[in-house]
Amino acid sequence: MTGEPFGAWIGQMLSLGFSWSWGLDGWIVVIGGLAAVASSLLGNFLVLRKMSMLGDAITHAVLPGIAVAFLLTQTRSSPAMFVGAVVVGLMTAVFTEWIRGAGGVDEGASMGVVFTSLFALGLVILVQTADAVDLDPNCVLYGSIELTPLDTVAIGGRDVPRAAVVLALVTVVNALFVLFFFKELRLTSFDPALATTMGFSSKWMHYGLMVLVSVTAVACFESVGSILVVAMFIVPAAAAYMLTDRLGVMIAISVALAIVSAVLGHVLALSVPAWIGYRSTTTSGMIAVAAGGLFFAAATLSPRHGVLVKLVRRQLLSLRILCDDIVASLFRGEELDQRPPTATWLAGELFASNWSMKAALAMLRRRGEVADQDDRLQLTHVGRERGQRLVRSHRLWEQYLVDRAGSGAERIHDQAERFEHFTDRNLRDELAKETDTPVEDPHGRPIPDES
Amino acid sequence: MWRAMTSRLNASTEIASSVSGVRLSRGLLLLAVLAVSATVCHARGRRSADARSQTSAFEWTDTQWGRVLLMKDYNTRIVIFGVAVLGGASGLVGSFTLLRKRALMGDALSHASLPGIAIAFIAANWFGGDEKSLPWLLVGATASGLLGVAVILVIRNQTRLKEDAALGIVLSVFFGAGVALLGVIQQMDTGHAAGLEGFIYGKTASMRAADARLIAVTSLIVIAGCLVLFKELKLLCFDEGFAGAQGFPVIALDVGLMTMVVLVTIVGLQAVGLVLMIALLVIPAAAARFWTETMWRMMLWAALLGTGGSIVGGLVSALFPGLPSGAMIVLVCSLFFFVSMMLGTRRGVIIRFVRRMRLNRRIDRQHLLRAMYEQLEKTSGGQDHSGLAERANRRLAVSLGKLLSMRSWSRRRLSRAIERAVEDELLRIQNGACKLTQAGFAEAARLTRQHRLWEMYLIAYADVATANVDRDADKIEHVLAPEVIDQLEDLLDEQGMTIPVPQSPHGPLNADQALNADQALNADQALSADAGQTVEQIEAGGQSGTQQQPDAPGGPQ
C-alpha cells in the first residue's frame, strides 16, 4: 500500500463513485492487462488464420488434462496441472487438424467435436473422483481476477501476485515469439503454400503457435477466467484488423486496445453498478464488454473499413450517379427536343426515391448545373456540358463493346450505363481512338463531340 | 479503507463463487435424478419431489438392470424420450448448420443467451414478478440469442471479418456481459440467482414436469419445421445464390433456420447444459456426413445418431450412477462419430484409404503395362511399324532397368506392380526380365490406346500444348469413365477408322531424343501430317456445329 495517498487522490480525481486502491485495483488492472496483451499478441494470427474459436475450444478442452494431472499427482499443484492442460490443449489442435484433414470435416465442426468430447471426458474423470477430491471444474476454468492480488509470492523482498509473475512471463515469451518469427508468421498466415515452397514450414509455425496459444490460455484462465481469454484472443485483434492493413501496425493496435480494455473494464466494473446502487461486479466480464465496445467503435468508425464510412461512401456514390443520370437524361431530352420534364416524372423514370431525388437536385442546383423553369427542370450551360460528356462516354462505350468485346447490341446499354460514370477525358479519348472516332453509336444515335 | 476493501473482496468472492460455484458435474449428474423425480411427480398427480423419489433413482437392485435396459420404468421412458427427441431435433437442425458451415453457431448463441437470462431476471425483479419463472427466462434467452445471431450476421456481412471471428466476438462479449450482469444480480435484495447459471451448466434444480414436455413440444415443432421447409433449406445450404434467383426468400429462410437453432439450443440448454447442447448440434451431423452424400439421408442419419447417442448415453448413466448423463451422451455421440469417421461408407477414413490404394495400384499397373508396350514399340522399330511388328515382338523381354528408366518410379513400387501383374497373369518373369502374356498384351494395347486417345482429345479440344499432354493425360486417363472412352471411340468409329493403337502425338521418339529440342521439332513436323489428320477427323466427327480450326495441334505447320 505504498501509493495509498496517491491512489486515493486518483480515486477522487476519477470520482466515479468508487474507491481505488493501488494495492488491489492496481494489481487487478496490471494482471488483466498482462493477460489481455499476452492473448491479443497471438490473437492477431488466430484471426488472420480464421481460427478464432480455438481459444474457446482450448479453454473447454483442457479439463481432462487438468483432471488426469490431478489424478496422477494427487495435488492441486499448479505446475502439474499446467503441463496437463497444455498437453491437452495441444492435443485439441492436433485432433482438430486430424479430423479436418483425414475426415474432411469442416474446421468449425471438427473443433466442436473435439472440444465437447474432451470436456465430457474430463467431466467423467472428475466426477468419478469427485468424492475424494475437492476439484471443481468451474474453479479451475473460471478463475477470478478479483482474488489474484491475494495470492502472492515474494520477489526481491516485495510481495508480488503470483498471477502477475506468471502472466508477465507468458507475455514476454509471446512477445519474443512474435518478434523473432514475425516474418515467418506473416508469411505462413497469409500464404501457407508459398511459405512452404519458400522453405518455411507452415506446419511447424502452426504447431508452435498452437503450443503458445495453449500455454497462454491455460495461464490466463487459471487466474483471470476463460471469458477473458476467449475475448482477448479475438476482440482486440479483430478491432485492430478493422483499423489497418499492415500486420505490424495491427499487432501494435491490438496490444494497445487490450491494455485500454483492461483498464476501462475494471473501471467500469467498479463504477457502473455503483450508478444504480450496487457494488462492483465481475471485472473479467466487464473487460470483455469494454473490448466489445472498442470493437464496435472500430468496426463502425474505422476510416477505411468502417461500416458507417462504407455506408456513407456508398450513399455518396449513388447520389453522384443519380446526379449523372439526371443530367444525362435531361441532355437526351434536349437532344430530342422534348419538353423539359418535371422532377417527379424524372424520379419515376430513374427509379429514384423522393428523398434521394431531392438531395440530388439540391446538389445540382448548388453547382449551377440545373435550373428550374416553372417546376420543370432545365440544364444550364455548365450542366449541358456535363451531360454531353456523359452521353459521349455512354455511346463511346456502346460502340467499343460492340466493336471490341463482341457484345450483342441488346446487352450493351446496361454495361455502358455502368461504365459511363467512371469515364474521364483520357479514357474517352482512348475509346474514341480504339473505335476509330465514330460519329454514331450502335443504336444509330449521334455521339456528341468533346465539349 | 480496509473495510471498504474487505467488503468488496467479499462481494468478489461471492461473485466468483456464483460464477464458479455451480458444480457442473453434480448438475449434470443430477439431471437424470431430477428429471426422473420430476416426471414421477407429474405422473403421480404432481406430488412434491420428496426424498424417496430422489433416492429411488439410486437404489439399484439386480433387476434394475433389466428394468433400465428394457425401459420398464415409466420415468426412465420419459427421460429417455425427452433426450432422444432433443437429440433427433438437434441432429436435424445441426445438419443444416453444418452444411452452411456454421457448426459453432450453437456454441456462440448458447453463450450469447446468458445476458438475456440475466436481464429477464432483473426485469422480473424490477416489476415484482417471479424472477425464476421459466417462460420469462426463456424469452430473455431467446431474445438475446437471436440478437447474438443477428450481430454475427452483421459482422460477417458488413465487415472484412470472417465467420469465425464474428462467432468469437459475439460469444465472448455477450458472455462477458452476462457474467457482469450476474455479478450485479448476486447483490440484489431478492437474493441469489441460484439456478440461473443452470441455464449454462445444465443444472436442473428449477426443472419441473412441464419442462420435459416443453422439450418434446419444441423439438417436435423444430422437426416439423425442418421437414416442411426441407427443400428450401436444402437449396439454401447448397446454393444460396441460386435459391435467391429462384425466388425463395433467402433471408427469411435463413432467419427461420437460425430461429430453429435458437429454439432447440435454448430449450436444450436449460435441460442438459451448454456443452452437451453444442455436442448434440455438431457431432451427429458431422458423423452422418461420413455415411452418405444425399441430403435427406444425411439428416436421417444425423437424427438417428443423435437419438441413438442420447438413448444409449442416458441408459448408461442410468445404469452407473457415477456417470453424469450429459457427459455420457456426449461421449457416446463422439464414439459414434469416431466409428463413423473410420467406417463411414462414403467418406470414412478407411474406405477412402482403400479407394486411394486401389486407385494407386490401378495407376501403377496401367503405367507398367503402357511402359511395356512402349518399350516393345521401340524395339519393333517405332510406331510406324507397330501394327506389323507388335504381335511378333510381344514375347520380347523387357528388363527391369529399362522399365525403371521410363518413369520416375521407385524400384520397390515398380517391383510391387510387376508382382501383382504376374499374379494376375498379365506378365511373366523370365531371367529377370518381363514378358507380356497374351492377356497382358491386349490390356497394354488397350491402355496405350486409351492414353493416346485422350492425348489426342486434349490437343484437339483443350488446346493443350503437345509437350504437356502426356502429363495431363497421365493424370486423367486412370479415372476416365467408360462412357468417356466410349465417346472417344465413337469419334473414331464415326470416321470409320480402326486404329489399333493411335499413334503418339509425340512422334516416334526415344527418351533420349526427347531431350533434344531440334530433333523433337523435326519429329513433330514429320508427324504433323499424320496426327494432324487424325485430329481433324476426330474434330470433324465430334463437333459438327463448330467450325473452329484447332490451333495447329500437331505442331508448326
Interface residues (C-beta under 8 A of the other chain):
Chain A: E4 S19 S21 L24 V47 K50 M51 S52 M53 G55 D56 H60 I99 A102 G103 G104 V105 D106 E107 G108 A109 S110 M111 G112 V113 T116 S117 F119 A120 L121 L123 V124 L126 V127 Q128 A130 D136 P137 N138 C139 L141 Y142 G143 S144 E146 L147 L150 G225 I227 L228 V230 A231 F233 I234 V235 A238 Y241 M242 A269 P273 I276 Y278 R279 S280 T281 T282 S284 G285 M286 I287 A288 V289 A291 G292 F295 A299 H305 V307 K310
Chain B: M1 A4 M5 S7 R8 L9 A11 S12 T13 I15 A16 V19 S20 G21 V22 R23 L24 S25 R26 L28 L29 L98 K101 R102 A103 L104 D107 I155 Q158 T159 R160 L161 K162 E163 D164 A165 L167 G168 I169 L171 S172 V173 F175 G176 A177 G178 V179 A180 L181 L182 G183 V184 Q187 M188 Y201 V275 L276 I278 A279 L281 V282 I283 A285 A286 R289 F290 G322 L323 P324 G326 A327 M328 V330 L331 S334 F337 M341 R347 V349
